[in-house]
């Protein structure tokens, strides 16, 4: 029984950090109808900026704020300088450009910082405490919870959230109604990059440390979480992240860590075959 409780707490804590990255993927999908495969590399770049500020100032929180600001700025640059000029007549165009951005960002980080792993200590102690939760786990749950709540308010209680979704689903109609579609797309990229930077700052301390490819595996897991929950559902991304975290924890605990990549692939294939839009995607109205 103690083993089950430990694996459950461990899975939920791991799932929370994956949920943050899944949220970033959902944000850019809702805002621009693009799966941003460069999200992981952008998060690593923001994390490098944050830890550089921490090393220079000795303050984790200054570095944390710098990472978020760097993520927002990188999202603005990517949308303004790259994605805005990509033709959207074929969905594959954006995918190819995003993969090119991964190679570019990874190469630049390797040139500037080197390809060795750098320590990225967490903000709080990771020793398990009350109910098996460490102070760092509580910090992760709080950060993800606040982010989800803020995004829920944005999309359900503000005009900007409505315009953001309208610009993604029907850009031409939105323009006729007076919506600044290009501005809304920019907002989507900036928000997604900011949430991605938060995810990087939460995930990297739980892995081997800073490295240009530090988020590669985490991105695959987060992408699976986003697909499981539904790419159009922020709440689904969080629940999907927690579910994937539990799967990884229990499979690794009982079958070994070497089986966990296979478990992720099986889970992804099962969802794509049974419910391709995700478990929490809204059903489209049937037309006769």
C-alpha positions as CSV (number, residue, x, y, z in Angstrom):
1,X,0.0,0.0,0.0
2,X,2.9,2.4,0.8
3,X,4.4,1.6,-2.6
4,X,1.1,2.5,-4.4
5,X,0.9,5.8,-2.4
6,X,4.5,6.7,-3.2
7,X,4.1,6.0,-6.9
8,X,0.8,8.0,-7.0
9,X,2.4,11.0,-5.4
10,X,5.5,10.7,-7.6
11,X,3.3,10.4,-10.7
12,X,1.2,13.4,-9.9
13,X,4.3,15.5,-9.2
14,X,5.9,14.5,-12.4
15,X,2.6,14.9,-14.3
16,X,2.2,18.5,-13.0
17,X,5.4,19.6,-14.7
18,X,4.5,17.8,-17.9
19,X,1.1,19.5,-17.7
20,X,2.8,22.9,-17.8
21,X,4.5,22.1,-21.2
22,X,1.3,20.6,-22.5
23,X,-0.5,23.9,-21.6
24,X,2.0,25.8,-23.8
25,X,1.2,23.5,-26.7
26,X,-2.5,23.9,-26.2
27,X,-2.1,27.7,-26.0
28,X,-0.4,28.0,-29.4
29,X,-2.9,25.5,-30.9
30,X,-5.8,27.5,-29.7
31,X,-4.2,30.8,-30.8
32,X,-2.7,29.8,-34.2
33,X,-3.9,26.3,-35.0
34,X,-0.2,25.2,-35.0
35,X,1.6,22.4,-33.1
36,X,4.8,24.2,-32.2
37,X,7.5,21.5,-32.2
38,X,10.0,24.2,-31.3
39,X,8.3,24.7,-27.9
40,X,10.8,22.5,-26.0
41,X,13.9,24.2,-27.5
42,X,12.4,27.7,-26.8
43,X,11.8,26.6,-23.2
44,X,15.4,25.5,-22.9
45,X,16.6,28.9,-24.2
46,X,14.5,30.7,-21.7
47,X,15.8,28.5,-18.9
48,X,19.4,29.2,-19.9
49,X,18.7,32.9,-19.7
50,X,17.1,32.5,-16.3
51,X,19.9,30.4,-14.8
52,X,22.5,32.9,-16.2
53,X,20.8,35.7,-14.3
54,X,20.7,33.5,-11.2
55,X,24.4,32.7,-11.5
56,X,25.2,36.4,-12.0
57,X,23.0,37.7,-9.1
58,X,22.7,34.8,-6.7
59,X,18.9,35.1,-6.7
60,X,16.8,32.3,-8.0
61,X,13.7,34.5,-8.2
62,X,15.4,37.1,-10.3
63,X,16.5,34.3,-12.6
64,X,12.9,32.9,-12.6
65,X,11.5,36.2,-13.6
66,X,14.2,36.6,-16.3
67,X,13.3,33.2,-17.7
68,X,9.6,34.1,-18.0
69,X,10.5,37.5,-19.5
70,X,13.0,35.8,-21.9
71,X,10.3,33.3,-22.9
72,X,7.8,36.1,-23.7
73,X,10.4,37.9,-25.7
74,X,11.4,34.8,-27.6
75,X,7.8,34.1,-28.5
76,X,7.5,37.7,-29.8
77,X,10.6,37.3,-31.9
78,X,9.7,33.9,-33.3
79,X,6.2,35.1,-34.4
80,X,7.4,38.4,-35.8
81,X,10.5,37.3,-37.6
82,X,9.6,33.7,-38.6
83,X,6.1,32.3,-38.2
84,X,4.3,35.4,-39.5
85,X,6.0,34.9,-42.9
86,X,5.1,31.2,-43.2
87,X,2.4,30.3,-45.6
88,X,-0.5,28.6,-43.9
89,X,-2.1,27.1,-47.0
90,X,-0.4,23.8,-46.1
91,X,-0.2,22.7,-42.4
92,X,3.1,21.0,-43.1
93,X,4.8,24.4,-43.7
94,X,4.7,25.5,-40.1
95,X,5.8,22.0,-38.9
96,X,8.9,22.1,-41.1
97,X,9.8,25.7,-40.0
98,X,9.3,24.7,-36.3
99,X,11.6,21.7,-36.7
100,X,14.1,24.1,-38.4
101,X,13.8,26.4,-35.3
102,X,14.7,23.4,-33.1
103,X,17.9,22.8,-35.0
104,X,18.8,26.6,-35.0
105,X,18.0,27.2,-31.3
106,X,19.8,24.0,-30.2
107,X,22.9,24.9,-32.3
108,X,23.1,28.5,-30.9
109,X,22.7,27.2,-27.3
110,X,25.5,24.7,-27.9
111,X,27.8,27.4,-29.3
112,X,27.1,29.9,-26.5
113,X,26.9,27.6,-23.5
114,X,28.5,24.4,-24.6
115,X,27.1,20.9,-24.8
116,X,27.9,19.7,-21.3
117,X,25.2,19.4,-18.6
118,X,25.1,22.3,-16.2
119,X,23.5,22.0,-12.7
120,X,20.1,23.5,-12.4
121,X,19.2,23.2,-8.7
122,X,15.4,23.6,-7.8
123,X,14.1,26.5,-5.8
124,X,13.0,24.3,-3.0
125,X,14.0,21.0,-1.3
126,X,12.9,17.9,-3.2
127,X,12.9,15.7,0.0
128,X,9.5,14.1,0.5
129,X,7.6,15.5,3.5
130,X,3.9,15.6,4.5
131,X,1.8,13.1,2.5
132,X,4.9,12.3,0.4
133,X,5.0,15.7,-1.1
134,X,8.2,17.7,-1.1
135,X,8.3,21.6,-0.9
136,X,9.2,21.6,-4.6
137,X,6.1,19.5,-5.5
138,X,3.9,22.0,-3.7
139,X,5.6,24.8,-5.6
140,X,5.0,23.0,-8.9
141,X,1.3,22.3,-8.1
142,X,0.8,26.0,-7.1
143,X,2.6,27.4,-10.2
144,X,0.6,25.1,-12.6
145,X,-2.7,25.8,-10.7
146,X,-2.2,29.6,-10.9
147,X,-1.4,29.3,-14.6
148,X,-4.4,27.2,-15.4
149,X,-6.7,29.6,-13.4
150,X,-5.3,32.6,-15.2
151,X,-5.7,31.0,-18.6
152,X,-9.2,29.9,-17.8
153,X,-10.2,33.5,-16.9
154,X,-8.5,34.7,-20.1
155,X,-10.4,32.4,-22.4
156,X,-13.8,32.5,-20.7
157,X,-14.1,35.9,-19.1
158,X,-12.3,38.4,-21.4
159,X,-12.8,39.7,-24.8
160,X,-9.1,39.1,-25.7
161,X,-9.6,35.4,-25.1
162,X,-12.7,35.3,-27.4
163,X,-10.8,37.3,-30.1
164,X,-7.8,35.0,-29.7
165,X,-9.9,31.9,-30.5
166,X,-11.9,33.6,-33.2
167,X,-8.7,34.7,-35.0
168,X,-7.5,31.1,-35.0
169,X,-10.7,29.5,-36.2
170,X,-12.0,32.1,-38.7
171,X,-9.4,34.8,-39.4
172,X,-11.1,36.3,-42.4
173,X,-14.4,36.6,-40.6
174,X,-12.7,38.0,-37.6
175,X,-11.0,40.7,-39.7
176,X,-14.3,41.7,-41.1
177,X,-15.6,42.1,-37.6
178,X,-12.7,44.4,-36.7
179,X,-10.5,42.0,-34.8
180,X,-6.8,42.6,-35.1
181,X,-6.0,39.0,-36.2
182,X,-2.2,39.5,-36.5
183,X,-2.1,41.0,-33.0
184,X,-4.1,38.1,-31.6
185,X,-1.7,35.6,-33.2
186,X,1.2,37.5,-31.7
187,X,-0.5,37.3,-28.3
188,X,-1.0,33.6,-28.7
189,X,2.7,33.0,-29.4
190,X,3.8,35.2,-26.6
191,X,1.6,33.5,-24.0
192,X,2.6,30.0,-25.2
193,X,6.3,30.9,-25.0
194,X,5.8,32.3,-21.5
195,X,4.1,29.2,-20.3
196,X,6.7,27.1,-22.0
197,X,9.4,29.0,-20.2
198,X,7.6,28.3,-16.9
199,X,7.5,24.6,-17.9
200,X,11.2,24.6,-18.6
201,X,12.0,26.1,-15.2
202,X,9.9,23.5,-13.5
203,X,11.0,20.4,-15.5
204,X,14.7,20.9,-16.0
205,X,15.6,20.8,-12.2
206,X,13.9,17.3,-12.1
207,X,16.1,16.0,-14.9
208,X,19.8,15.9,-15.4
209,X,20.3,19.7,-15.6
210,X,20.7,22.3,-18.3
211,X,21.6,21.1,-21.8
212,X,20.7,22.3,-25.3
213,X,18.6,19.1,-25.7
214,X,17.4,19.0,-22.1
215,X,13.7,19.2,-23.0
216,X,13.6,16.7,-25.9
217,X,12.2,13.7,-23.9
218,X,9.9,16.0,-21.8
219,X,8.5,17.6,-25.0
220,X,7.5,14.1,-26.3
221,X,5.8,13.3,-23.0
222,X,4.1,16.7,-22.8
223,X,2.9,16.3,-26.5
224,X,1.4,13.0,-25.5
225,X,-0.3,14.6,-22.5
226,X,-1.7,17.4,-24.8
227,X,-3.0,14.8,-27.3
228,X,-4.5,12.7,-24.5
229,X,-6.4,15.6,-23.0
230,X,-7.2,17.4,-26.3
231,X,-5.2,20.1,-28.0
232,X,-8.1,22.5,-27.7
233,X,-8.6,22.0,-23.9
234,X,-6.4,23.6,-21.3
235,X,-8.1,21.6,-18.6
236,X,-7.6,18.5,-20.6
237,X,-3.9,19.3,-21.0
238,X,-3.5,19.4,-17.2
239,X,-5.5,16.2,-16.7
240,X,-3.6,14.6,-19.5
241,X,-0.3,15.6,-17.9
242,X,-1.3,14.1,-14.6
243,X,-2.5,10.9,-16.3
244,X,0.8,10.5,-18.2
245,X,2.8,11.2,-15.1
246,X,0.9,8.4,-13.3
247,X,1.4,6.0,-16.2
248,X,5.2,6.8,-16.2
249,X,5.4,6.4,-12.4
250,X,3.5,3.0,-12.2
251,X,5.1,1.5,-15.3
252,X,8.6,2.6,-14.1
253,X,7.9,1.4,-10.6
254,X,6.7,-2.1,-11.5
255,X,8.2,-2.8,-14.9
256,X,11.3,-0.7,-14.9
257,X,12.2,2.7,-16.4
258,X,13.3,1.1,-19.7
259,X,9.7,0.3,-20.4
260,X,8.3,3.8,-19.9
261,X,9.0,5.1,-23.5
262,X,7.0,2.1,-24.9
263,X,4.2,2.9,-22.4
264,X,4.0,6.5,-23.7
265,X,3.9,5.3,-27.3
266,X,1.1,2.8,-26.6
267,X,-0.9,5.4,-24.7
268,X,-0.5,7.9,-27.6
269,X,-1.5,5.4,-30.2
270,X,-4.5,4.2,-28.1
271,X,-5.9,7.7,-27.8
272,X,-5.3,8.5,-31.5
273,X,-7.1,5.3,-32.5
274,X,-10.0,5.6,-30.0
275,X,-10.5,9.4,-29.7
276,X,-8.2,11.3,-32.1
277,X,-9.4,14.8,-30.8
278,X,-8.5,13.9,-27.2
279,X,-10.4,12.7,-24.2
280,X,-11.7,16.1,-23.2
281,X,-12.3,17.6,-26.7
282,X,-15.7,19.0,-27.3
283,X,-17.8,17.0,-29.8
284,X,-18.7,18.8,-33.0
285,X,-22.3,19.1,-33.8
286,X,-23.5,16.4,-36.2
287,X,-24.7,17.7,-39.5
288,X,-27.2,15.9,-41.7
